[in-house]
Structures are given as structure tokens and as C-alpha cells.
Amino acid sequence: YMDSVPLIIPLLEKEYRSTTRKLHEISQEL
């Protein structure tokens, strides 16, 4: 389990950034 954590963190960070970017674009359109 602990071995897989370093792999999961970058994936979560990438998802988080893409999500916040989309939210930012949507808010700018509004």
C-alpha cells in the first residue's frame, strides 16, 4: 500500500489542477 502512495499523489495533483483550471475558465465565462 505505501509503495503505491507516491504514484497516487501526482495523479491526484494532476486531477486537482485540471479541475481548478476548468472551474476558473467557467467562472471567467460567467
C-alpha positions as CSV (number, residue, x, y, z in Angstrom):
1,Y,0.0,0.0,0.0
2,M,2.7,2.5,1.0
3,D,4.6,1.8,-2.2
4,S,1.7,2.9,-4.3
5,V,1.1,6.2,-2.5
6,P,3.9,8.1,-4.3
7,L,2.2,7.1,-7.6
8,I,-1.2,8.2,-6.4
9,I,-0.2,11.7,-5.2
10,P,0.9,13.0,-8.6
11,L,-2.3,11.7,-10.2
12,L,-4.5,13.4,-7.6
13,E,-2.5,16.6,-8.0
14,K,-2.9,16.5,-11.8
15,E,-6.7,15.9,-11.4
16,Y,-6.9,18.7,-8.9
17,R,-5.1,21.2,-11.2
18,S,-7.2,20.3,-14.3
19,T,-10.4,20.6,-12.2
20,T,-9.4,24.0,-10.8
21,R,-8.4,25.2,-14.3
22,K,-11.8,24.2,-15.7
23,L,-13.6,25.9,-12.8
24,H,-11.5,29.1,-13.4
25,E,-12.4,29.1,-17.1
26,I,-16.1,28.6,-16.3
27,S,-16.1,31.4,-13.8
28,Q,-14.4,33.7,-16.3
29,E,-17.1,33.0,-18.9
30,L,-19.7,33.9,-16.4
